Amino acid sequence: MTICMLVEFTNRWWPFLVVALRYSYAFLDVVHPKDYVAVVSFDLRTQILTDFTQDRPRYVRVLINCAFPVLVNRTSTTRWRMSRIG
């Protein structure tokens, strides 16, 4: 089977991204070792995160990395807001 996972990535809807990633991980648990998986994210522009591969650790790692830019952006925004208060 060939599967392409589309993950919408946006900073504004962090709780929904967490749910989407959780379901993505659950879905990958049922993917067979011989299946090919590609991961594509989209927000303002589409980005191919990994091409079709059977390398399970690779596409799991790609999904894990989807969450980190949101955390970095929220930390930066919080620092900026705190600097304006004091």
Beta strands, then each sheet from edge to edge (+ up, - down):
strand 1: 2-8
strand 2: 36-42
strand 3: 46-53
sheet 1: 1+ 2+ 3-
end
